[in-house]
């Protein structure tokens, strides 16, 4: 994950103050923030002499942090668990027995887990989708919470609140909502949840062409499976789809593929040249992608 091919997601500095801001923003990823709170973070960082959007410590600008409760699978907050972890940690660290009794496996487990959380902030730049990268940490913290929260009525209260939150996230999922009914997965066609309007438009155009080899140029965070699922078959048979103009280490797997046309997410380009073949931009779609022929 932190190899040389992924230097863009690793922090490129280890100064104390910027790492504090990374930690604050990682924590706020799990809270329903608004524009004012994000501006307070930027202003507070400025008072410390730190740029909250420093690309050495932030993968994207702070403005990309989702606002309110955001039930998207990329950015969904772990709000109830975060609150519980903060409260349980404060209780754990405030116990006199932590400092007066001998170190045991449980104390070592908790301290290692807390250190791992700090290490996450030290090693990785802040990202608005860091929540999903923290899944393993939250799973381990569940053991900690189970050990710390032993009062029966508190357990039932927390159970009700977490079920309510998770049910809300299920019903109002951004990508696969059950409610409201007019936007529900039971009311909309299957394709609308997998393919963008632009990709469906691209399919319509390609189906009128005789192309059997399609090149794909997308970003490192882009999904390629919709392209393969939607475009690999057409009325004329099957198509071969492969990534082209690859600039990372996987370019060594290039076997000389020469496409008939190219789909690129970068419509600012006017042409591509692959092994002497020139592809000119012929169509720009609504999502900013383009077709090159």
Buried (B, 14 or more C-beta within 10 A) or exposed (E): EEEEEEEEBBBEEEEEEBBBBBBBBBEBBBBEBEEEBBEEBBEBBEEEEBBBBBEEBBBBBBEBBBEEBBBBEEBBBBBBBBBBBEEBBEEBEEEEEEEEEEEEEEBEBBBEBBEEBEEBBEBBBBBBBBBEBBEEBBEBBEEBBEEBBEEEEEEEEBEEBBEEBEEEBEEBBBEEBBEEEEEEBEEEEEBEEBBBEBBBBBBEBBEEBEBBBBBBBBEEEEEEEBBBEBBEEBEEEEBEBBBBBBEEEEEEEBEEBEBBBBBBBBBEBEEBEBEEEEBEBEBEBEBEBBBBB
